[in-house]
Amino acid sequence: MPIDSLRKFIEQYVSLNQGDWQTVSSHFKLTLYPKGSTILESGKICDHLAFLEKGLLRFFIWKEGVDSTKFFTVAPYLFTSQRSFNTRRPATETIEALEDCHIWQIHFDDHKRLLKLPVYNELAQKITQEVQFFTENILFELQNQTAEQRYNNLLSNRPELLQRVQLKHLASYLGVTQQSLSRIRKNI
């Protein structure tokens, strides 16, 4: 099965020759997850780095008996439970498919071996920096913006989420009740 979308994604960050591409792509295996599937369960060790070719994911944690959305990943993008994957400790978050997903996965051991390949190592560093930037931005917004400001950011920067994500998950992500989110949406 072709994985041209993975190559196209990688080449946004690094240049791949055919030999490097064959080496990298040979380690990725396709898994299909139907909507509602759990890709990683909290408390389990994350064994895969994955490329979301198609679909939408939600990362969430359980907090006082309620799930609290950390963020969403929209295809095409790489994802993992970074802390669990790198430290080999149980994940604190759960990753679920909000839509049917096509996911290309590489096992931790293969990923570690591929890090010896300079182009793959460069890719890993660039993606890690990008994810760190996204995480810092989310933290900044949580600490410095109101829910209404964060909703406006979503409206401006990620409007597709507003159409594809259930209201309860958006409210959880913004840290408000569904009723408060309805009021925010009504006021805009």
JOWO-V490231 format. One record per residue. RES is the residue in one letter. PHI is phi in whole degrees, -180 to 180 (none if undefined). PSI is psi as a letter, one per 20 degrees, with the letter a starting at -180 (NA if undefined). OMEGA is omega in whole degrees, 0 to 359 (* if undefined). Layout:
<<RES,PHI,PSI,OMEGA> <RES,PHI,PSI,OMEGA>>
//
This chain:
<<M,none,p,183> <P,-71,q,176> <I,-125,l,181> <D,-59,h,181> <S,-65,h,177> <L,-66,g,179> <R,-62,g,179> <K,-58,g,179> <F,-62,g,182> <I,-59,g,184> <E,-73,i,169> <Q,-75,i,184> <Y,-112,h,183> <V,-143,q,175> <S,-91,p,180> <L,-116,p,169> <N,-87,r,186> <Q,-62,h,179> <G,-64,g,178> <D,-63,g,179> <W,-61,g,180> <Q,-64,h,179> <T,-65,g,182> <V,-65,g,187> <S,-67,h,181> <S,-66,i,182> <H,-95,i,181> <F,-95,p,180> <K,-120,p,181> <L,-82,p,172> <T,-131,p,177> <L,-102,p,179> <Y,-120,p,176> <P,-72,q,177> <K,-50,p,179> <G,93,i,180> <S,-71,q,172> <T,-94,p,180> <I,-91,h,175> <L,-142,p,179> <E,-101,p,175> <S,-52,p,180> <G,94,i,178> <K,-104,q,178> <I,-80,p,179> <C,-80,o,183> <D,-100,i,186> <H,-134,q,162> <L,-98,q,188> <A,-139,q,175> <F,-112,o,177> <L,-83,o,182> <E,-80,h,182> <K,-146,p,175> <G,120,a,184> <L,-147,p,181> <L,-119,q,173> <R,-124,p,174> <F,-104,p,180> <F,-145,r,176> <I,-123,q,174> <W,-91,p,183> <K,-137,o,180> <E,54,l,176> <G,79,j,180> <V,-126,q,177> <D,-81,p,183> <S,-122,o,184> <T,-74,p,177> <K,-86,g,179> <F,-170,r,180> <F,-121,q,173> <T,-120,p,181> <V,-108,p,177> <A,-66,q,356> <P,-91,p,176> <Y,-165,q,174> <L,-84,q,177> <F,-153,r,173> <T,-170,r,166> <S,-91,n,193> <Q,-55,g,182> <R,-64,g,180> <S,-65,g,181> <F,-60,g,185> <N,-82,h,182> <T,-97,i,183> <R,64,k,176> <R,-109,q,180> <P,-58,q,179> <A,-70,q,175> <T,-95,i,181> <E,-114,r,173> <T,-111,q,177> <I,-116,p,180> <E,-126,q,177> <A,-84,o,176> <L,-86,i,176> <E,-140,r,171> <D,-59,p,186> <C,-125,q,170> <H,-108,o,187> <I,-130,p,175> <W,-97,p,186> <Q,-116,q,172> <I,-122,p,181> <H,-72,q,180> <F,-50,g,183> <D,-63,g,178> <D,-68,h,177> <H,-59,g,180> <K,-60,g,178> <R,-64,g,181> <L,-68,h,178> <L,-61,i,176> <K,-74,i,177> <L,-82,o,187> <P,-52,g,183> <V,-67,h,178> <Y,-71,h,178> <N,-62,g,178> <E,-63,g,177> <L,-58,g,182> <A,-58,g,180> <Q,-65,g,181> <K,-66,g,179> <I,-66,g,179> <T,-59,g,178> <Q,-64,g,180> <E,-64,g,179> <V,-64,h,178> <Q,-62,g,177> <F,-62,g,179> <F,-59,g,181> <T,-64,g,178> <E,-63,h,179> <N,-66,g,177> <I,-62,g,179> <L,-62,g,177> <F,-59,g,180> <E,-61,g,180> <L,-61,h,184> <Q,-84,h,190> <N,-124,i,183> <Q,-127,q,175> <T,-77,r,177> <A,-60,h,179> <E,-64,g,178> <Q,-64,g,179> <R,-66,h,177> <Y,-64,g,177> <N,-62,h,176> <N,-61,g,177> <L,-61,g,180> <L,-60,g,181> <S,-80,g,190> <N,-101,h,183> <R,-142,l,186> <P,-61,h,180> <E,-62,h,179> <L,-65,h,182> <L,-66,h,178> <Q,-91,h,190> <R,-103,i,185> <V,-109,p,178> <Q,-62,q,182> <L,-55,g,182> <K,-63,h,179> <H,-75,h,176> <L,-64,g,179> <A,-60,g,179> <S,-61,g,179> <Y,-62,h,181> <L,-82,i,179> <G,79,k,179> <V,-131,r,175> <T,-77,r,177> <Q,-62,h,180> <Q,-64,g,178> <S,-64,g,178> <L,-64,h,177> <S,-61,g,178> <R,-65,g,179> <I,-59,g,181> <R,-64,h,181> <K,-67,h,182> <N,-77,i,184> <I,-91,NA,*>>
//
